[in-house]
């Protein structure tokens, strides 16, 4: 398996090392923020157990729309209304996240703002 680059976050510092391929057309920090969208950026969970429906709110200046099914968070959409960025960042969580914490087996994030897709396969999640 070939590695194109690595991103390492230590506190508020982000380290980037590229090993092959063309230079990223955006700041590597954007990818780290997207990983945070998958695992950490969530609205308060619905109070109703087994909730199915859509929850809307705001996080860090972004409008967030979460889709819940059978008490599991299945998808999130992040937009910046009125900003220069067009489109959204769309996260699909398979098979979903529990209300208390998000440890998806897999996730696909489509960043329409910068035109890339990130697929995450969670082979082990360790709470720090």
N, C-alpha and C positions, 0 to 999 in steps of 0.2 A: 504494500500500500504506500502511496506517495503522499507526502505532506506538503501542501502549498504554503501554509503559514501557521503560526501559533499566536494566540492572544492570551495573555496572562494578566489577571487583575490581582493586585496586592493593595488592599485598602482602597484608596481613591486613585491609585496609579494604574495605568494600563500599559503593558509592554507588548510590542508587536515585533515579530521576526518573520520575514518572508524568505522562503526557500526556493520558490520557483513560480513561474507564471507572470502575467502582467501585473503591474502595480494596481492596487485597489483604486477605483475612481472616486472614493469617498474616504472619510476618516475611519480607521479601524475601530475607534471608539463606538461608532454606530452599531457595529456587530455586537459589542458587549452590552450596549443598551438594549438591543433586541433580545439577547439572552435573558436579561433582567425582565423584559416584558413576558417572556415565557414562564419563568419560575417565580417571580416576585411581585410584579405590578398587577395588583388585583383590587377590585372594589370589595367592600364588605360583603361577605357571603349572605345569601338570602336566609331569613330566619326560619322559613318553612322547610322542614325536612322533606327530602325528595322533590324539591322545587324543579319545575320545568317552565322555562320562559326566558325573557330578556331583561337584563338589569343594565341601567345606564347611569353614568356618573362622570366625574372628572378626576384625573390624576396628573399631577405635575404639568398642568396646562394643556393636557390632551383630553379629548372627549373619548370615553371608553364605553363600548357596548359589549356586554358579556352574554353569551348564550349558554343556558343551563338546561340539562336534561336528566331527569331522574336523580336529582341531587348532586350531579357532577358538572363541573365547568367544562364545556366542550369546545368553546371558541371565544376569541376576543378580537375586537377591532378597535384600533387606535387611530384617531384623526386629529388634525390641528385646524379647526375652522378659522378662516380668515388669514391663514398663514400662506407663505410662499410655496409650501409643499403640497402637491396635488396627489389625491388618492388617499391610501390608508396603509397601515401595517396590520396585516391579518394573521392571526395565530389560530391554528387548528390543533387541538390537544386530543390525542388518541391514546387510550379510550376515555380520557378525561381526568379532572383533578377533584379531589375531595374538598369540601368546604374549609377544613382546617389548614391544609397545606397542599402545595402543588408539586407533585413528583410524577409527572407524566411519563409513561413508558416511551412515548414518542411525541414529537411536536413538529409541525411544519409552519414556518413563519415566512410570509411573503411581504417584503418591504417594497411597496409600490413607489415610495418616495425616491429610492435610490436604485430600484430595478434589480433586486436580487432575492433569492430564496435560500433560507437556512433550514436544514432538516436536522433535528436533534434526536438521537437514540440514547435513552437514559439507561445505561448499564449498571449504574450504581450512584445513588444520591446520598451524600453525607452532609448532615446539618452541621454547620460550623458554630 
